[in-house]
Amino acid sequence: MRYKYTGWKVEAAVWKMEGAIISLTEGAVRGLLCKLGGLLAQESWPVQRLHGEVQYIKDELESMTAFLRSLAESSDGHDDQVRVWVKQVREIAYDAEDCIDDYVRGRQPFDRDGGAVMASLRRFVRLLATLGSGGGGRRHRRMAAQLQELKTRARDAGERRSRYGVLPPKTALGRASSHASSSGVSGRLDPRLHALFTEEAQLVGIDGPRDELVGWLMEDDARLRVLAVVGFGGLGKTTLARMVCENPRVKSADFQCSPLLIVSQTLNVRALFLHMLRELIQRPRLAAGDDTMDDSLHGAESWETALLANKLKLYLQDKRYIVILDDIWTSSAWENIRCVFPNNEKGSRIIVTTRNEDVANTCCCHSQDRIYKIQCLSEIASRELFFKRIFGLVDGLPNNELEEVSNVILKKCGGLPLAIVSIGSLLASKPNRTKQEWQKVSDNLGSELEINPTLEGTKLVLSLSYNDLPYHLKACFLYLSIFPQNYVIKRGPLVRMWIAEGFVTAKHGLSMEEVAERYFDEFVARSMVHPVKIDWSGKVRSCRVHDIMVEVIMSKSLEENFASYFCENGTTLDSHDKIRRLSFQSSSHLVQRTSASVAHVRTFRMSPSMEEIPFFFAHLRLLRVLDMQGSSCLSNKDLDCICNFFQLKYLSLRNTSISKLPRFIGHLNYLETLDIRETLIKKLPSSAKSLVRLKHLLVGHKTHLTRTGSVKSFRRSSGLEMTPGVLMNMASLQSVCHIEIKKDPSVFQEISLLRNLKKLNVLFHGVEVNWKPCLESLRNLPGSVRSLSIQIFDGDGSISSEEMLSSVESPPLLVTSFGLTGKLERLPLWAASLRNVSTFTLRNNGLHADAIDVLGDLPSLLCLKLYHKSYADDCLIFPQGKFLKVKLLVIDNLENIDKVCFKDGSVPCLERLTLSFLQEPKHGISGLENLLKLKEIEFFGNIITAVVTKVVSSVKTYVNRPRVIGDKGNIVTEYS
């Protein structure tokens, strides 16, 4: 195996990083330009001078945006002057947007008919007219001064660009090259080269994956096969690929060509092809002592790309080859390279390493190909590698006092070999290997990444993924730094926060929510976040960011003044910049004073462990996002000030002790998300009817299992009781969860008028409601509704849940996700007509075997969830020929169950079976061997060891060998 670094040095990575900083600024400026354009177009301006000043700011920033785009796309290096100038432009954009937002708001906090914005703009224009005529008071004069200051700053920034040599890319080319040469940047090798020369004896945890892949490569198959090794940066993809090719079984095979080629982000196809030709043709001659040029390569430096590609393909046509293409970043790069590798039926192999799952899928498009997702090291392997690097030991510590701090450091490394080796090297270099010295490194890992040369390689490797992001994704990824390390980030709230911050723009045919969801999926595909919860369809519902990556993006955020933090290690808020986003991640008492300006904070997130509300909370008047989820110190009185946060779009009070929202919550004209789930709030204030832009109203409690000692009980769902007339004005609502209807059915009639509604979870209380209007409204639900959950709690009335639902004449046939809670005994007749439903959830129904037959015939059903008391019989049998498309089945705490049986030919596509029992079924679980596509059996909640043991024992003999895992309190144990 030959290794050749193809000449792309670390300066490319450095320039990519600078491009990332520039494009982040471009995103901020573009957001402001949209707002300025809208402002100028609203109404004629009576005072041309002030109109001209705003127009000047807009024009100047547009020119800056074009220049920023040129800088971001340039491959030339950028010096400190460029970075400083770019930062100044971003601050101008932020301040200009704050100025506009501050003065566009009207004197009246809300407008019942939704015309608040137009009214505010008219007031703004009148205010400018007053300014022009010389009156208006202090507030008016302040605004005039701010406009003049912004104009001056914009003009000065343009002049400063020329004065200090911030030149266009073409002009800067010669200087950049000279600077790179003189500064020694070009002499710094890519830290990824370490993977090419690491001795196998230094590696840990690689034997199993290596042997598995060697076995796959050496299978008797004459077809060209592609293996894609995919995973997070620093996991050891290159090392694994190299170890596979260096294995004696592979080396002794009859592969005639075996080059390793580093593709990298800055792919030059022609240069790569030229290098490949030299590696394949010239190097064997050099190895034989012949340094003369091969005749076939004469004039190769002048050949066009197409000719080089043709020469390569002809050379490989009659040979068996194995090639490593290391570090492919895009699908287009693969398509450009793939054409030179012929499928010559000689058993050739290509190994690709990439961080991007989409790229891996493109590379492995044939049935004979394979994608291998490389995993983090186990806890045991991590300790072995860590101590081997520091002490040369495999087992234990020579100094027991280092045990606790070692565990903390290893937890931060998160099984990432690159981080373990780098931090281990740093600790090994310390003259005093004491607990205090190691604790200092652990507490200040972020600053160590910045200044310590030993960790420079780790930072650069992890930064490559961030630097490769397009500008519209960079701010979204930096935003993840507001969450503490090891925090589980949920998809839905994150998407809504991005939108509230203005990071997302609707595209043709897609809503902002759909665009933001694609952003999230992009981070998953690029292996930049680690999935935590994945639903039945493969959609990632929650994720984590690796602790070391959190340190990297926190460092970038601080450098760019994107966000500020108050952490356990004593980080303060003192700053010479205005704070734009603020995250409190400390559990200690707050410092009561700070010299930093918090008046411009756009996002504020507070740790649940905080013991008091910060003193400046009432001054966060420009907030867009307020996340107080889980804050135990939050009181009703603390919320009075939020009615003045006129720009607020996202408000989460979830899982707090709040029992009442402020009286004037309706003043929040721009509010889009109100999340008050798991609080004590029972009703909304009357002013809530003015929340005309609200898209997501998330309230109430879900049904869940509680335990007191050995006693188990289920707390039923509860919701928010709506006052008639409130929902009528909320025409933008897309999600409404959990709304209670007790006395007045007109609330449900209002819901049926919400034409944008997509998700609805409604609770009925049978004792008090006149059902007929509700049933009619169910028929009139908008066609946009795709997720519907109906929960019925019977009282002492004359009508039961079953009677009510059976009398529905026209059910919602377009829903794809449907849930029913309430005593039924049998499904309503119309349930069989729900042909579009892919997810069916049942709870507290008391159904019998006939219901299983009905559900089994639903043609689109992919996911069936049978929760507590949904099924009353003691035998749950899945018959032959039923549930033909179901991929996920949940059986959860069915009280009477004694037997679960899967008949031959039932649930043929089942991939995941999730189980929880209150007690061990007497007759067990049978027929699992009939589930030929089953990949995973998960036990959760009350895990009964005897049941797990029997299942583990039986699946060992199955052809598909599904893995068996237990999930208890987010602690996952693999049993097989």
PyMOL commands that set and color helices and strands:
alter all, ss='L'
color gray80, all
select helices_A, chain A and resi 10-42+48-73+80-104+116-132+137-163+169-183+185-187+191-197+200-202+207-217+237-246+248-251+269-287+295-297+300-302+305-316+331-338+357-363+379-391+400-413+417-428+435-443+445-451+453-467+471-482+491-501+512-525+547-559+617-619+637-644+665-667+686-690+727-729+746-751+771-779+801-806+829-833+849-856+928-930+945-955
alter helices_A, ss='H'
color red, helices_A
select strands_A, chain A and resi 2-4+225-230+259-262+322-326+349-354+370-373+489-490+530-534+540-544+564-566+581-584+603-606+625-627+650-652+673-677+696-700+704-708+711-715+720-721+735-741+759-765+787-793+817-821+839-843+863-866+875-878+888-892+899-902+912-916+925-926+936-940+963-968+971-974
alter strands_A, ss='S'
color yellow, strands_A
deselect
rebuild
show_as cartoon
